[in-house]
Amino acid sequence: MDDLKQTLDDSLTRFREKQEEIAERVSSQRKSYIEKLETRFSDWSLKIDALRAKMEKAKTEAAMKYDKEIEELRKKATYRKREAGGVQEVR
């Protein structure tokens, strides 16, 4: 009977040790997975910021281009109007 009790105690001890070992392994894998996800999210955030910067630069360049074209057309219109006898500046 004592042998049986000792065997059960030993088995229970080994079971608990394995249970702790598995729990630690799962915890470690979970932590690793979370770190990988956080890295991926950080990378995506950096890419989004870079795309926003490109977009803003393109908007600024386009606005400058159109402003330049508008100003040139105003000058032409004002010149043509003056040439035709009008004195008023085109806005």
MIDOSE-754599 format. One line per field, with one value per residue: x, y, z of N, C-alpha, C in turn; residue in one letter; residue number from 1; chain. Coordinates in nm, 4 decimals, padded with zeros to 6 digits. Layout:
BEGIN
n_px = [X, ...] .
n_py = [Y, ...] .
n_pz = [Z, ...] .
ca_px = [X, ...] .
ca_py = [Y, ...] .
ca_pz = [Z, ...] .
c_px = [X, ...] .
c_py = [Y, ...] .
c_pz = [Z, ...] .
res = [a, ...] .
n = [NUM, ...] .
chain = [A, ...] .
This chain:
BEGIN
n_px = [00.0813, 00.1919, 00.3819, 00.2242, 00.1059, 00.3343, 00.4121, 00.1932, 00.2193, 00.4682, 00.4042, 00.2118, 00.3707, 00.5498, 00.3629, 00.2729, 00.5123, 00.5532, 00.3250, 00.3765, 00.6032, 00.4985, 00.3175, 00.4957, 00.6289, 00.4186, 00.3525, 00.5883, 00.5893, 00.3581, 00.4305, 00.6383, 00.4951, 00.3266, 00.5195, 00.6154, 00.3848, 00.3560, 00.5858, 00.5272, 00.2975, 00.4152, 00.5890, 00.3994, 00.2811, 00.4934, 00.5177, 00.2706, 00.2981, 00.5064, 00.3807, 00.1816, 00.3404, 00.4471, 00.2106, 00.1346, 00.3499, 00.3134, 00.0646, 00.1347, 00.3236, 00.1591, -00.0256, 00.1436, 00.2199, -00.0272, -00.0904, 00.1122, 00.0463, -00.2063, -00.1356, 00.0185, -00.1782, -00.3458, -00.1777, -00.1500, -00.4162, -00.4652, -00.2799, -00.3801, -00.6278, -00.5616, -00.4297, -00.6416, -00.7704, -00.8913, -00.8545, -00.8603, -00.7418, -00.7060, -00.8443] .
n_py = [-00.1183, 00.1253, 00.1441, 00.1800, 00.4237, 00.5848, 00.5607, 00.6811, 00.9409, 01.0111, 01.0031, 01.2044, 01.4235, 01.4288, 01.4806, 01.7374, 01.8802, 01.8547, 01.9857, 02.2498, 02.2977, 02.2876, 02.4999, 02.7132, 02.7014, 02.7555, 03.0113, 03.1450, 03.1132, 03.2541, 03.5098, 03.5605, 03.5563, 03.7775, 03.9812, 03.9672, 04.0452, 04.3073, 04.4221, 04.3984, 04.5632, 04.8056, 04.8383, 04.8648, 05.1015, 05.2807, 05.2627, 05.3665, 05.6296, 05.7140, 05.6996, 05.8909, 06.1189, 06.1247, 06.1678, 06.4232, 06.5725, 06.5401, 06.6636, 06.9263, 06.9837, 06.9607, 07.1646, 07.3866, 07.3749, 07.4161, 07.6684, 07.8168, 07.7870, 07.9099, 08.1713, 08.2402, 08.2291, 08.4351, 08.6533, 08.6485, 08.6886, 08.9424, 09.0937, 09.0578, 09.1745, 09.4393, 09.4960, 09.4842, 09.7084, 09.7347, 09.8187, 09.6953, 09.4662, 09.1137, 08.8755] .
n_pz = [00.0000, 00.0799, -00.1166, -00.3420, -00.2798, -00.2780, -00.5455, -00.6706, -00.5633, -00.6721, -00.9431, -00.9522, -00.8806, -01.1013, -01.3005, -01.2262, -01.2554, -01.5327, -01.6177, -01.5304, -01.6832, -01.9445, -01.9252, -01.8918, -02.1383, -02.3177, -02.2311, -02.2945, -02.5747, -02.6366, -02.5524, -02.7322, -02.9745, -02.9376, -02.9260, -03.1892, -03.3278, -03.2294, -03.3365, -03.6080, -03.6232, -03.5553, -03.7735, -03.9781, -03.8986, -03.9341, -04.2134, -04.2909, -04.1962, -04.3630, -04.6133, -04.5750, -04.5550, -04.8151, -04.9549, -04.8607, -04.9550, -05.2309, -05.2574, -05.1895, -05.3887, -05.6148, -05.5627, -05.5719, -05.8389, -05.9695, -05.8661, -05.9849, -06.2572, -06.2562, -06.1859, -06.4096, -06.6090, -06.5189, -06.5517, -06.8306, -06.9050, -06.7943, -06.9375, -07.1997, -07.1715, -07.1118, -07.3453, -07.5179, -07.4511, -07.2045, -06.8580, -06.6240, -06.3764, -06.3903, -06.1746] .
ca_px = [00.0000, 00.2838, 00.4446, 00.1243, 00.0958, 00.4582, 00.4048, 00.0963, 00.2807, 00.5720, 00.3355, 00.1516, 00.4807, 00.5953, 00.2551, 00.2775, 00.6332, 00.5255, 00.2240, 00.4473, 00.6921, 00.4137, 00.2647, 00.6052, 00.6533, 00.3065, 00.3685, 00.7008, 00.5445, 00.2610, 00.5064, 00.7090, 00.3948, 00.2843, 00.6303, 00.6161, 00.2714, 00.3864, 00.6840, 00.4553, 00.2147, 00.5064, 00.6320, 00.2865, 00.2649, 00.5990, 00.4829, 00.1582, 00.3537, 00.5822, 00.2835, 00.1189, 00.4383, 00.4495, 00.0857, 00.1412, 00.4464, 00.2489, -00.0381, 00.2033, 00.3803, 00.0484, -00.0791, 00.2404, 00.2113, -00.1507, -00.0766, 00.1976, -00.0334, -00.3100, -00.0706, 00.0546, -00.3018, -00.3899, -00.0916, -00.1881, -00.5497, -00.4505, -00.2087, -00.4709, -00.7341, -00.5017, -00.4019, -00.7696, -00.8231, -00.9407, -00.7493, -00.8822, -00.6569, -00.7829, -00.8161] .
ca_py = [00.0000, 00.2397, 00.1517, 00.2367, 00.5660, 00.6484, 00.5639, 00.7861, 01.0697, 01.0363, 01.0330, 01.3367, 01.5201, 01.4387, 01.5461, 01.8810, 01.9357, 01.8652, 02.0898, 02.3777, 02.3087, 02.3203, 02.6349, 02.8069, 02.6997, 02.8264, 03.1527, 03.1954, 03.1211, 03.3633, 03.6342, 03.5747, 03.5901, 03.9153, 04.0682, 03.9699, 04.1279, 04.4470, 04.4644, 04.4135, 04.6834, 04.9203, 04.8521, 04.9185, 05.2416, 05.3559, 05.2692, 05.4604, 05.7644, 05.7452, 05.7254, 06.0212, 06.2223, 06.1299, 06.2284, 06.5659, 06.6308, 06.5436, 06.7683, 07.0554, 07.0037, 06.9840, 07.2983, 07.4841, 07.3702, 07.4833, 07.8108, 07.8755, 07.7930, 08.0119, 08.3028, 08.2652, 08.2587, 08.5688, 08.7523, 08.6504, 08.7502, 09.0853, 09.1505, 09.0599, 09.2710, 09.5721, 09.5081, 09.5077, 09.8402, 09.7371, 09.8547, 09.6203, 09.3486, 08.9905, 08.8033] .
ca_pz = [00.0000, 00.0827, -00.2492, -00.4315, -00.2454, -00.3237, -00.6914, -00.7054, -00.5300, -00.7732, -01.0696, -00.9362, -00.8839, -01.2412, -01.3741, -01.1942, -01.3174, -01.6771, -01.6331, -01.5174, -01.7990, -02.0594, -01.9031, -01.9196, -02.2818, -02.3798, -02.1961, -02.3738, -02.7143, -02.6431, -02.5436, -02.8599, -03.0750, -02.9115, -02.9672, -03.3359, -03.3696, -03.1986, -03.4364, -03.7352, -03.6117, -03.5587, -03.9131, -04.0541, -03.8591, -04.0031, -04.3556, -04.3021, -04.1808, -04.4846, -04.7201, -04.5481, -04.5903, -04.9614, -04.9973, -04.8314, -05.0483, -05.3624, -05.2529, -05.1898, -05.5226, -05.7081, -05.5344, -05.6237, -05.9849, -06.0102, -05.8348, -06.0890, -06.3800, -06.2358, -06.1918, -06.5490, -06.6821, -06.4771, -06.6189, -06.9720, -06.9176, -06.7655, -07.0521, -07.3144, -07.1432, -07.1295, -07.4875, -07.5862, -07.4143, -07.0672, -06.7643, -06.5007, -06.3563, -06.3774, -06.0475] .
c_px = [00.0866, 00.3527, 00.3498, 00.1093, 00.2175, 00.4577, 00.3078, 00.1523, 00.3868, 00.5090, 00.2731, 00.2581, 00.5303, 00.4899, 00.2580, 00.3992, 00.6125, 00.4244, 00.2881, 00.5368, 00.6125, 00.3589, 00.3716, 00.6324, 00.5440, 00.3177, 00.4796, 00.6608, 00.4462, 00.3330, 00.5797, 00.6128, 00.3500, 00.3933, 00.6365, 00.5021, 00.2988, 00.4875, 00.6161, 00.3690, 00.3003, 00.5540, 00.5209, 00.2663, 00.3698, 00.5683, 00.3677, 00.2090, 00.4306, 00.4879, 00.2126, 00.2123, 00.4462, 00.3249, 00.0888, 00.2373, 00.3840, 00.1415, 00.0260, 00.2594, 00.2708, -00.0090, 00.0146, 00.2333, 00.0865, -00.1475, 00.0054, 00.1197, -00.1414, -00.2500, -00.0315, -00.0687, -00.3563, -00.3089, -00.1287, -00.3218, -00.5417, -00.3829, -00.3034, -00.5812, -00.6818, -00.4765, -00.5298, -00.8347, -00.8810, -00.8263, -00.7544, -00.7928, -00.7465, -00.7422, -00.8501] .
c_py = [00.1260, 00.2580, 00.2175, 00.3865, 00.6420, 00.6626, 00.6734, 00.9252, 01.1075, 01.0749, 01.1722, 01.4458, 01.5401, 01.5108, 01.6963, 01.9484, 01.9550, 01.9758, 02.2278, 02.4027, 02.3513, 02.4623, 02.7394, 02.8155, 02.7776, 02.9761, 03.2164, 03.2112, 03.2359, 03.4976, 03.6621, 03.6172, 03.7347, 04.0136, 04.0795, 04.0575, 04.2757, 04.5032, 04.4891, 04.5401, 04.8095, 04.9461, 04.9122, 05.0661, 05.3288, 05.3701, 05.3679, 05.6037, 05.8070, 05.7765, 05.8581, 06.1347, 06.2377, 06.2005, 06.3795, 06.6365, 06.6444, 06.6519, 06.9065, 07.0851, 07.0326, 07.1242, 07.4052, 07.4907, 07.4450, 07.6322, 07.8824, 07.8900, 07.9011, 08.1511, 08.3378, 08.3008, 08.3968, 08.6766, 08.7647, 08.7216, 08.9002, 09.1542, 09.1639, 09.1639, 09.4131, 09.5995, 09.5401, 09.6388, 09.8458, 09.7640, 09.7662, 09.4948, 09.2274, 08.9191, 08.6600] .
c_pz = [00.0000, -00.0517, -00.3501, -00.4068, -00.2950, -00.4759, -00.7381, -00.6764, -00.6327, -00.9079, -01.0655, -00.9422, -01.0277, -01.3268, -01.3507, -01.2569, -01.4675, -01.7045, -01.6254, -01.6378, -01.9234, -02.0460, -01.9325, -02.0696, -02.3553, -02.3530, -02.2783, -02.5206, -02.7332, -02.6418, -02.6751, -02.9705, -03.0597, -02.9545, -03.1190, -03.3883, -03.3449, -03.2976, -03.5703, -03.7332, -03.6190, -03.7019, -03.9979, -04.0237, -03.9284, -04.1518, -04.3787, -04.2919, -04.3055, -04.6005, -04.7002, -04.5866, -04.7418, -05.0148, -04.9755, -04.9270, -05.1875, -05.3667, -05.2611, -05.3287, -05.6245, -05.6879, -05.5891, -05.7755, -06.0324, -05.9791, -05.9418, -06.2196, -06.3702, -06.2487, -06.3354, -06.6323, -06.6458, -06.5482, -06.7661, -06.9907, -06.8942, -06.8841, -07.1713, -07.2942, -07.1622, -07.2774, -07.5651, -07.5435, -07.2746, -06.9733, -06.6386, -06.4965, -06.3349, -06.2483, -06.0584] .
res = [m, d, d, l, k, q, t, l, d, d, s, l, t, r, f, r, e, k, q, e, e, i, a, e, r, v, s, s, q, r, k, s, y, i, e, k, l, e, t, r, f, s, d, w, s, l, k, i, d, a, l, r, a, k, m, e, k, a, k, t, e, a, a, m, k, y, d, k, e, i, e, e, l, r, k, k, a, t, y, r, k, r, e, a, g, g, v, q, e, v, r] .
n = [1, 2, 3, 4, 5, 6, 7, 8, 9, 10, 11, 12, 13, 14, 15, 16, 17, 18, 19, 20, 21, 22, 23, 24, 25, 26, 27, 28, 29, 30, 31, 32, 33, 34, 35, 36, 37, 38, 39, 40, 41, 42, 43, 44, 45, 46, 47, 48, 49, 50, 51, 52, 53, 54, 55, 56, 57, 58, 59, 60, 61, 62, 63, 64, 65, 66, 67, 68, 69, 70, 71, 72, 73, 74, 75, 76, 77, 78, 79, 80, 81, 82, 83, 84, 85, 86, 87, 88, 89, 90, 91] .
chain = [A, A, A, A, A, A, A, A, A, A, A, A, A, A, A, A, A, A, A, A, A, A, A, A, A, A, A, A, A, A, A, A, A, A, A, A, A, A, A, A, A, A, A, A, A, A, A, A, A, A, A, A, A, A, A, A, A, A, A, A, A, A, A, A, A, A, A, A, A, A, A, A, A, A, A, A, A, A, A, A, A, A, A, A, A, A, A, A, A, A, A] .
